């Protein structure tokens, strides 16, 4: 059974940084495309970052240049480094691979 567990969310002031982690069990992340999504109240879910099994990355325009997705194959973990955070980044962040999503971690950015 594949499980994804996110951590690292919290409350941060605008301009600050957070690093989210997504630890996987039951699968080998190095063979998967992995993505980070976010959803704010009343808004559609947005894919903010993707890393393919080959290491190619892609970002939404709203986070490009501020967020970095990476993976640690030794620890079977995917990260999302978030810098220069803005209040509009406030959302629940999820990691996901095909057919599986974690429970999410709340990120709140105060102005």
N, C-alpha and C positions, 0 to 999 in steps of 0.2 A: 504494500500500500504506500503510495507516494504521499508525503506530507511536506508542506512548506511552512516554516515558522519565521515571521518577521519580527524584528526588534530594532530598537534605536530611535524610535519616535520620541517626541516630547514637545515642550514649549521653548521657543527661542525668539529672540528679538530680531526684527528686520535687519538684514545684513549679516546675520549669523550663519552658522553651518551645523549640519547634522550628517551623520552617516548611518544609513539604514542597512541592516543585514537580513538576508534570507537564507536560512539554513534548511537544507533538504535532507530527507531520509527516504529510503525506498527507491531511489533512483540516482543516477550519476549525472550531475549537472553538466559535466563537460561534453556530454553528447546531446544536450538539449539547447534549443533557443529559449532564452529566459527574458522576461519583461517585467518592468515595474509600471503599475497603473496607479492612478489616484482618482478619488471621487470626493468631491465636496458636496455638502447638502444642497439639494436643488439643482445640481449640475450633472451633466453626463459624465460617465467614466472616461478618463483620458489616459492613453498610453503615453508615458513620459520618456521611457527609455527601453531599448531592446539590445540584447547582446546575443549573437548567433553562436552556434556550437563552434564555428570557426573563428570567433572573436570579433566579427564585424559588429559595430555599434551604430545605433540610430537614435535620434532624440527628437522630441517634439520641439517646435519652434519656441514654445513658451519657456523651455528650460535649457535650450542649446547654449553652450558656453558657461553654464552655471552648474549643471549636474553632470556627474560621470558615473557610468555603470561599469562594473568590473566583476571578475569572478576569481575565486580561489579554488582551484580544482582539488588541491590537497585537502581542504576543509569542506569541500562540497557546499560552498557558500557563494552567494551573489551579493554584491554591495551596491548601494546607491549613495555616492557622495554628493551632498547638496550644499552648495556655497551661495553666498549673496542671496539668502532667502528673502522672499517678499511675502507680505500678508496674503496675497492671492495664491501662494503655494500651500496654504492651509487646506488639509484634506486628510482622508484616510488613504494610506499608501499600501498597495498590495503587490506581492510578487506572484508571478504566474508562469506556468509552462502549459503545454497542451493538456487541456482538460482538468487542470489542477490550479487552485488558487489558495493562498494563505489566508489567515484570519484578518490580516491588516494591522497596521500600526498608525496611530494618530500623530499627525504633525500639525502643530499650531504655531503660526508666526505672528507675533504681536507687532503693532506699528509704533 
